[in-house]
């Protein structure tokens, strides 16, 4: 037996397919469908034994005024900060936030987004992990409103709110150069994620534009599986080399925390022996013996923009938003003037 689709109901009643879709998805009143037509469509669906497909089942029958939020790792200061900002703006707009953390696991990212969709959230704000392009494309095809935040994939046309990672890294290196540093090392995570690769690019371009040498051994990548064990093996040879750096730039707050701990354990003075600059800020910096120079992401503004963009999408506005924010900078005392 041929499966009944929306077009069949439309032909049976003598209305458009769009009208049928509005009624069966609970949008009849919103789309100003007459009560007479709405009733005819509902009766025809029963008469023809219409069974919605899996995608249609996941579509919202009604607005729930809930937003699903998926972050990469709740232990990051970025994650806690952006979650607070999103919750505050969502509450102001009468939305509730349901959130979960993927711990940078692709399978968990897929699982969480599916769970939230099945909970009939009105839309999603997502911090995608590496290699999650397939799930992003699936969400696009299903028609569920979503906004990416912090991370995005240049090859996929999506709405996103992100930091200008390239410029933030470029400006951080420029600050070190202006302070008199000439041998600058950069420690980043080994990843295929675009936002972290942009930090590499900003670092390298800043060195080039300031006519400084770029030594391959100064650009270091660590896996990030266990930073407490990964940092010391790269710091020791770096600091003991004949051409050791006079400044170390760390790509994330967690990299910076572990590096500071290891430098302290090794008896290396900051900034006396080497300057340290962190791309991100961390509450843990307060425990270090000197204020740490760091970048600052505008979390409140980014969270607010993500919620406003998503609510516009939920309200059926066909918008394209690719919002890029600039990082702030907080000078401390971990970078010496040379």
FENURBEL-V357150 format. One record per pair of residues at least 12 apart in sequence whose ideal C-beta (glycine too) atoms are under 10 Angstrom apart, sorted by the first residue. I is the first residue (numbers start at 1). J is the second residue. D is the distance in whole Angstrom. If there is no record, write none. Layout:
i	j	d
I	J	D
I	J	D
This chain:
i	j	d
1	49	9
3	49	10
3	50	9
3	51	7
3	53	8
4	44	10
4	45	8
4	47	10
4	48	5
4	49	6
4	50	5
4	51	7
4	52	10
5	17	9
5	20	9
5	48	10
5	50	8
5	51	10
5	52	10
5	53	8
5	56	10
6	18	9
6	19	9
6	20	5
6	21	6
6	23	10
6	24	7
6	41	10
6	45	9
6	50	8
6	52	9
6	56	9
7	20	8
8	20	9
8	44	9
8	45	10
8	48	6
8	50	8
9	21	10
9	23	9
9	24	8
9	40	9
9	41	6
9	42	10
9	43	10
9	44	5
9	45	6
9	47	9
9	48	6
9	50	6
10	41	8
10	44	9
11	44	10
12	40	9
12	41	9
12	43	10
12	44	5
12	45	9
12	47	8
12	48	6
12	50	10
13	37	7
13	40	5
13	41	6
13	42	10
13	43	9
13	44	5
13	45	9
13	48	10
14	37	9
14	40	9
14	44	10
15	33	9
15	34	10
15	37	6
15	40	8
15	41	7
15	44	9
18	31	8
18	33	10
19	31	8
19	33	6
19	34	10
19	37	7
19	38	9
19	41	7
20	33	9
20	37	9
20	38	10
20	40	10
20	41	5
20	42	10
20	44	8
20	45	8
20	50	9
21	41	10
21	56	9
21	59	9
22	37	10
22	38	9
22	41	9
23	37	8
23	38	5
23	39	9
23	40	9
23	41	4
23	42	7
23	44	10
23	45	8
24	38	10
24	41	7
24	42	8
24	45	6
24	50	8
24	52	7
24	56	8
24	59	9
24	61	9
25	52	9
25	56	8
25	59	6
25	60	7
25	61	7
25	62	9
26	59	9
26	60	7
26	61	5
26	62	5
26	63	9
27	59	10
27	60	9
27	61	9
27	62	9
27	63	10
27	316	9
28	41	8
28	42	9
30	62	10
30	63	9
30	315	10
30	316	8
31	316	9
54	142	9
55	138	10
55	141	8
55	142	5
55	143	8
55	144	9
56	142	10
56	143	10
57	117	10
57	118	9
58	114	9
58	117	5
58	118	7
58	120	8
58	142	6
58	143	9
58	144	7
59	117	9
59	120	9
59	142	8
59	143	7
59	144	8
60	117	9
60	120	5
60	121	8
60	122	6
60	123	9
60	144	9
60	145	10
60	314	9
61	120	7
62	120	8
62	122	9
63	95	10
63	120	9
63	121	10
63	122	5
63	123	10
63	314	7
63	315	9
64	95	9
64	96	8
64	98	10
64	119	8
64	120	5
64	121	6
64	122	6
65	90	9
65	93	9
65	94	6
65	95	5
65	96	6
65	121	9
65	122	7
65	311	10
65	314	9
66	90	9
66	95	7
66	96	5
66	97	7
66	98	6
66	116	9
66	119	7
66	120	8
66	121	5
66	122	6
66	123	9
67	86	8
67	87	9
67	89	10
67	90	6
67	93	9
67	95	5
67	96	7
67	97	5
67	98	7
67	99	9
67	116	9
67	121	6
67	122	6
67	123	6
67	124	7
67	125	6
67	145	9
67	146	10
67	147	10
67	306	9
67	307	7
67	310	6
67	311	8
67	314	8
68	97	8
68	98	5
68	99	7
68	100	8
68	112	8
68	113	7
68	115	8
68	116	3
68	117	8
68	119	7
68	120	10
68	121	4
68	122	9
68	123	7
68	124	5
68	125	7
68	126	8
68	144	9
68	146	9
68	310	10
69	82	9
69	83	7
69	86	6
69	87	8
69	90	9
69	97	5
69	98	7
69	99	4
69	100	8
69	101	10
69	112	10
69	116	8
69	121	9
69	124	8
69	125	5
69	126	8
69	127	8
69	149	9
69	303	10
69	306	9
69	307	10
69	310	10
70	98	10
70	99	7
70	100	6
70	101	8
70	102	6
70	108	9
70	109	7
70	112	5
70	113	6
70	115	10
70	116	7
70	124	7
70	125	8
70	126	5
70	127	6
70	128	8
70	129	9
70	132	10
70	146	10
70	149	10
71	83	6
71	86	9
71	99	7
71	100	8
71	101	5
71	102	7
71	103	10
71	112	10
71	125	9
71	126	9
71	127	5
71	149	9
71	150	9
72	101	7
72	102	6
72	103	8
72	104	5
72	105	9
72	109	8
72	126	9
72	127	5
72	128	8
72	129	6
72	130	9
72	132	10
72	150	8
72	151	8
72	193	9
73	101	6
73	102	8
73	103	6
73	104	6
73	105	10
73	127	9
73	129	9
73	254	9
74	99	8
74	100	9
74	101	4
74	102	9
74	103	8
75	101	8
75	103	9
75	254	8
76	101	9
76	104	10
76	127	9
76	150	10
76	252	8
76	253	7
76	254	7
76	280	8
76	282	9
77	252	10
77	253	6
77	254	9
77	280	7
77	281	7
77	282	5
77	283	7
77	284	9
77	285	10
77	297	9
77	299	9
78	127	8
78	149	10
78	150	7
78	163	9
78	252	9
78	253	8
78	280	7
78	281	9
78	282	10
78	297	7
78	299	7
78	302	10
79	99	9
79	101	7
79	127	7
79	150	9
79	299	10
80	283	9
80	299	9
81	280	10
81	281	9
81	297	8
81	298	10
81	299	4
81	300	8
81	302	9
81	303	8
82	125	9
82	127	8
82	149	7
82	150	7
82	161	9
82	297	8
82	299	5
82	300	9
82	302	6
82	303	5
82	306	8
83	97	8
83	99	6
83	101	9
83	125	10
83	127	10
83	299	9
83	303	8
84	299	8
84	300	8
84	303	7
85	149	10
85	298	9
85	299	5
85	300	5
85	301	8
85	302	7
85	303	3
85	304	6
85	305	9
85	306	8
85	307	8
86	99	8
86	125	6
86	149	8
86	299	9
86	300	10
86	302	9
86	303	4
86	304	8
86	306	6
86	307	6
86	310	9
87	99	8
87	303	8
87	307	9
88	300	8
88	303	7
88	304	8
88	307	9
89	300	9
89	303	6
89	304	4
89	305	9
89	306	8
89	307	4
89	308	7
89	310	10
89	311	9
90	125	9
90	303	9
90	304	10
90	306	10
90	307	5
90	308	10
90	310	9
90	311	8
91	307	10
92	304	9
92	307	8
92	308	10
93	304	10
93	307	7
93	308	8
93	310	10
93	311	6
93	314	10
94	311	10
95	121	9
95	122	7
95	123	9
95	307	7
95	310	9
95	311	7
95	314	9
96	121	9
96	122	10
97	121	9
97	125	8
97	307	9
98	112	10
98	115	9
98	116	6
98	119	7
98	121	6
98	124	10
99	112	9
99	116	9
99	125	9
100	112	5
100	113	9
100	115	8
100	116	8
101	127	9
102	126	9
102	127	8
102	128	9
102	129	6
102	132	9
103	129	9
104	127	10
104	129	5
104	130	7
104	191	9
104	193	10
104	224	8
104	225	10
105	129	7
105	130	10
105	132	10
106	128	9
106	129	6
106	130	7
106	131	5
106	132	5
106	133	10
106	134	9
106	135	8
107	129	10
107	132	10
107	135	10
108	129	8
109	126	8
109	127	9
109	128	7
109	129	5
109	130	10
109	131	9
109	132	5
109	135	6
109	136	10
110	129	10
110	132	7
110	134	8
110	135	5
110	138	8
111	135	10
112	124	10
112	126	9
112	135	10
113	126	7
113	128	9
113	132	9
113	135	6
113	136	9
113	138	9
113	139	7
113	144	9
113	146	8
114	135	9
114	138	9
114	139	10
116	144	9
116	146	10
117	138	10
117	139	8
117	142	8
117	144	6
117	146	10
121	144	8
121	145	9
121	146	10
121	314	10
122	144	9
122	145	7
122	310	8
122	311	8
122	313	9
122	314	5
122	315	9
123	144	7
123	145	4
123	146	6
123	147	8
123	307	10
123	309	9
123	310	5
123	311	8
123	312	10
123	313	6
123	314	5
123	315	10
124	139	7
124	144	7
124	145	7
124	146	4
124	147	7
124	148	9
124	310	8
124	313	10
125	145	10
125	146	7
125	147	5
125	148	8
125	149	6
125	150	10
125	161	9
125	303	9
125	306	5
125	307	7
125	309	9
125	310	6
126	139	8
126	146	6
126	147	7
126	148	5
126	149	7
126	150	9
126	151	9
126	152	10
126	158	9
126	160	9
126	306	9
127	148	8
127	149	6
127	150	5
127	151	6
127	152	10
127	306	10
128	146	10
128	148	6
128	149	9
128	150	9
128	151	5
128	152	8
128	153	7
128	156	10
128	158	9
128	160	10
128	193	9
129	151	8
129	191	10
129	193	8
130	151	9
130	153	10
130	191	6
130	192	6
130	193	5
130	194	9
130	196	9
131	153	10
131	192	7
131	193	9
132	148	10
132	151	9
132	153	8
132	193	10
133	153	5
133	155	8
133	156	6
136	148	7
136	152	9
136	153	7
136	156	6
136	158	7
137	153	9
137	156	7
137	158	9
139	158	9
140	156	8
140	157	8
140	158	7
144	313	9
144	314	10
145	159	9
145	309	9
145	310	6
145	311	9
145	312	9
145	313	4
145	314	5
145	315	9
145	316	9
145	317	10
146	158	8
146	159	7
146	160	10
146	309	10
146	310	7
146	313	8
147	159	5
147	160	7
147	161	6
147	305	9
147	306	5
147	307	8
147	308	9
147	309	5
147	310	5
147	311	10
147	312	10
147	313	7
147	321	7
147	323	9
148	160	4
148	161	7
148	162	8
148	306	9
148	322	10
149	161	5
149	162	7
149	163	10
149	299	10
149	302	6
149	303	8
149	305	9
149	306	5
149	307	10
149	309	9
149	310	10
149	323	9
150	162	6
150	163	7
150	165	9
150	193	10
150	195	7
150	297	8
150	299	10
150	302	8
150	306	9
151	163	10
151	165	10
151	193	6
151	194	7
151	195	5
151	196	9
152	193	10
152	194	7
152	195	8
152	322	8
152	324	10
153	193	9
153	194	7
154	194	6
154	198	10
155	194	9
157	320	8
157	322	9
158	320	9
158	321	9
158	322	8
159	306	9
159	309	6
159	310	8
159	312	9
159	313	7
159	319	7
159	320	7
159	321	5
159	322	7
159	323	8
160	305	10
160	306	9
160	309	9
160	321	8
160	322	6
160	323	7
160	324	9
161	301	9
161	302	5
161	303	8
161	304	9
161	305	5
161	306	5
161	307	9
161	308	10
161	309	7
161	310	10
161	321	8
161	322	9
161	323	5
161	324	8
161	325	7
162	194	9
162	195	7
162	198	10
162	297	10
162	302	8
162	306	10
162	322	8
162	323	7
162	324	6
162	325	7
163	195	7
163	198	9
163	199	10
163	279	10
163	280	10
163	295	9
163	297	5
163	298	8
163	299	10
163	302	7
163	324	7
163	325	5
163	326	8
163	327	6
164	195	10
164	198	8
164	202	9
164	324	5
164	325	7
164	326	6
164	327	7
165	194	8
165	195	5
165	196	7
165	197	8
165	198	4
165	199	5
165	200	9
165	201	9
165	202	7
165	251	9
165	279	8
165	295	10
165	297	10
165	324	9
165	327	8
166	195	9
166	197	9
166	198	4
166	199	7
166	200	9
166	201	6
166	202	4
166	203	9
166	205	8
166	206	10
166	324	10
167	198	9
167	202	7
167	206	10
167	324	9
167	326	7
167	327	8
168	195	10
168	198	9
168	199	7
168	202	7
168	279	7
168	280	9
168	295	5
168	296	9
168	297	8
168	325	10
168	326	7
168	327	4
168	328	9
168	329	8
169	186	8
169	188	9
169	196	10
169	198	7
169	199	4
169	200	8
169	201	8
169	202	3
169	203	5
169	204	9
169	205	9
169	206	7
169	249	8
169	251	8
169	279	7
169	295	9
169	327	9
170	198	10
170	199	9
170	201	8
170	202	4
170	203	8
170	204	9
170	205	6
170	206	5
170	207	10
170	209	8
170	210	10
171	202	8
171	206	8
171	295	8
171	326	9
171	327	7
171	329	7
172	184	9
172	186	9
172	199	9
172	202	8
172	203	8
172	206	8
172	247	10
172	249	6
172	250	10
172	251	10
172	277	6
172	278	9
172	279	7
172	293	9
172	294	9
172	295	6
172	327	8
172	329	7
172	335	10
173	186	8
173	202	7
173	203	6
173	204	9
173	205	9
173	206	4
173	207	7
173	209	9
173	210	8
173	212	9
173	247	9
173	249	7
173	277	9
174	202	10
174	206	6
174	207	10
174	209	8
174	210	7
175	206	10
175	247	10
175	249	10
175	277	7
175	293	8
175	295	10
175	329	7
175	331	8
175	335	7
176	206	9
176	207	10
176	210	9
176	212	10
176	246	9
176	247	5
176	248	10
176	249	7
176	275	7
176	277	6
176	293	9
176	335	6
176	338	10
177	206	7
177	207	8
177	209	9
177	210	5
177	211	9
177	212	7
177	247	9
178	210	9
178	337	9
179	246	10
179	247	8
179	271	10
179	275	7
179	277	9
179	293	9
179	331	9
179	335	6
179	336	7
179	337	5
179	338	7
180	246	8
180	247	10
180	275	10
180	335	10
180	336	8
180	337	6
180	338	3
181	210	10
181	212	9
181	245	8
181	246	5
181	247	4
181	248	10
181	249	10
181	274	10
181	275	6
181	277	9
181	335	8
181	336	9
181	337	9
181	338	6
182	207	10
182	210	9
182	211	10
182	212	6
182	213	8
182	245	9
182	246	7
182	247	9
182	338	8
183	212	8
183	213	8
183	215	8
183	218	7
183	243	7
183	244	7
183	245	4
183	246	5
183	247	7
183	274	10
184	203	8
184	206	8
184	207	7
184	210	9
184	212	7
184	213	10
184	214	9
184	215	10
184	218	7
184	219	10
184	245	6
184	246	7
184	247	5
184	248	8
184	249	6
184	275	9
184	277	9
185	203	9
185	215	8
185	217	8
185	218	4
185	219	7
185	220	7
185	234	9
185	235	9
185	238	6
185	239	9
185	241	10
185	244	9
185	245	4
185	246	9
185	247	7
185	248	5
185	249	7
185	250	9
185	274	9
186	199	8
186	200	7
186	202	9
186	203	4
186	204	8
186	206	10
186	207	9
186	214	10
186	218	7
186	219	5
186	220	7
186	221	9
186	245	9
186	247	10
186	248	8
186	249	5
186	250	8
186	251	7
186	277	10
186	279	9
187	218	9
187	219	8
187	220	5
187	221	8
187	222	7
187	230	10
187	231	8
187	234	7
187	235	8
187	238	9
187	248	7
187	249	7
187	250	5
187	251	6
187	252	9
187	255	6
187	256	9
187	258	10
187	259	7
188	200	6
188	203	8
188	219	8
188	220	7
188	221	6
188	222	8
188	224	9
188	249	9
188	250	8
188	251	4
188	252	8
188	255	8
188	279	9
189	221	7
189	222	6
189	223	7
189	224	5
189	225	10
189	227	9
189	230	10
189	251	6
189	252	7
189	254	9
189	255	7
190	220	9
190	221	4
190	222	6
190	223	5
190	224	7
190	225	10
190	230	10
191	221	8
191	223	9
191	224	8
191	251	10
195	251	10
196	221	9
196	224	10
196	251	6
196	252	8
196	279	10
199	249	9
199	251	5
199	252	9
199	279	6
200	219	7
200	221	8
200	251	8
202	279	10
203	218	9
203	219	7
203	249	7
203	251	8
203	279	10
204	219	7
206	249	10
207	219	9
213	243	9
215	241	9
215	243	7
215	245	9
217	234	10
217	237	8
217	238	7
217	241	7
217	243	8
217	244	10
217	245	9
218	238	8
218	241	9
218	243	9
218	244	9
218	245	6
218	247	10
218	248	9
218	249	10
220	234	5
220	235	9
220	237	10
220	238	7
220	248	9
220	251	10
220	255	10
221	234	9
221	251	9
222	234	6
222	251	10
222	255	8
222	258	9
224	252	8
224	254	8
224	255	8
226	258	10
227	252	9
227	254	6
227	255	7
227	257	8
227	258	4
227	259	9
227	261	10
227	262	10
228	254	10
228	257	10
228	258	6
228	261	8
228	262	9
229	258	9
230	255	9
230	258	8
230	262	10
231	250	9
231	254	10
231	255	7
231	256	10
231	257	9
231	258	4
231	259	6
231	260	10
231	261	8
231	262	5
231	263	9
232	258	9
232	259	9
232	261	9
232	262	5
232	263	9
232	265	8
232	266	8
233	262	10
234	259	9
234	262	9
235	248	8
235	258	9
235	259	7
235	262	5
235	263	7
235	265	10
235	266	7
235	268	8
235	274	10
236	262	9
236	266	7
236	268	10
238	274	9
239	262	10
239	263	8
239	266	7
239	268	6
239	273	8
239	274	7
240	266	10
244	273	9
244	274	8
245	274	7
245	275	9
246	271	9
246	273	9
246	274	6
246	275	7
246	335	10
246	336	9
246	338	7
247	271	8
247	274	7
247	275	4
247	276	7
247	277	7
247	293	10
247	334	10
247	335	7
247	336	9
247	338	9
248	260	10
248	263	8
248	268	10
248	270	9
248	274	6
248	275	7
248	276	5
248	277	7
248	278	10
248	334	10
248	335	10
249	275	9
249	276	8
249	277	5
249	278	8
249	279	7
249	293	10
249	335	10
250	276	7
250	277	7
250	278	5
250	279	6
250	280	9
250	292	10
250	294	9
251	278	9
251	279	5
251	280	8
252	278	8
252	279	6
252	280	6
252	282	9
253	278	6
253	279	8
253	280	4
253	281	6
253	282	4
253	283	9
253	284	8
253	285	8
253	292	9
253	294	8
253	295	9
254	278	10
254	280	8
254	282	8
254	284	9
255	278	8
255	279	8
255	280	9
256	276	7
256	277	8
256	278	4
256	279	8
256	280	7
256	281	9
256	282	7
256	284	9
256	285	8
256	288	9
256	292	7
256	293	10
256	294	7
256	334	9
257	278	8
257	280	10
257	282	6
257	283	10
257	284	5
257	285	8
257	287	9
257	288	9
257	292	9
259	274	10
259	276	7
259	278	9
260	276	6
260	278	9
260	282	10
260	284	8
260	285	8
260	287	9
260	288	6
260	289	9
260	290	10
260	292	7
260	334	8
261	284	9
261	287	10
261	288	9
263	276	7
263	288	10
264	288	8
264	289	8
269	289	10
269	290	10
269	336	10
270	288	8
270	289	8
270	290	6
270	292	8
270	333	9
270	334	5
270	335	9
270	336	9
271	290	7
271	293	9
271	332	9
271	333	7
271	334	5
271	335	6
271	336	4
271	337	9
271	338	9
272	290	10
272	336	7
273	336	10
274	334	9
274	335	10
274	336	9
275	293	8
275	333	10
275	334	6
275	335	4
275	336	5
275	337	9
275	338	8
276	288	9
276	290	9
276	292	7
276	293	7
276	294	9
276	332	9
276	334	5
276	335	7
277	292	8
277	293	5
277	294	7
277	295	8
277	329	10
277	331	10
277	332	9
277	334	7
277	335	6
278	292	6
278	293	7
278	294	4
278	295	7
278	330	10
278	332	9
278	334	8
279	294	7
279	295	5
279	296	10
279	297	9
279	327	8
280	294	6
280	295	6
280	296	8
280	297	7
280	327	9
281	293	10
281	294	5
281	295	7
281	296	5
281	297	8
281	299	10
281	328	9
281	330	7
281	332	10
282	294	8
285	330	10
285	332	8
285	334	9
288	332	9
288	333	10
288	334	8
289	333	9
289	334	10
290	332	7
290	333	4
290	334	6
290	335	10
291	330	8
291	331	8
291	332	4
291	333	5
291	334	7
292	330	9
292	332	5
292	333	8
292	334	5
292	335	9
293	329	8
293	330	7
293	331	5
293	332	4
293	333	8
293	334	5
293	335	5
294	327	10
294	328	10
294	329	8
294	330	5
294	331	9
294	332	7
294	334	9
295	327	5
295	328	7
295	329	6
295	330	7
296	327	6
296	328	4
296	329	7
296	330	5
297	325	7
297	326	9
297	327	6
297	328	8
298	325	5
298	326	8
298	327	7
298	328	7
299	325	9
301	323	9
301	325	6
301	326	10
302	323	8
302	324	10
302	325	6
305	321	8
305	323	5
305	325	8
306	321	9
306	323	8
308	321	9
308	323	10
309	321	5
309	322	10
309	323	7
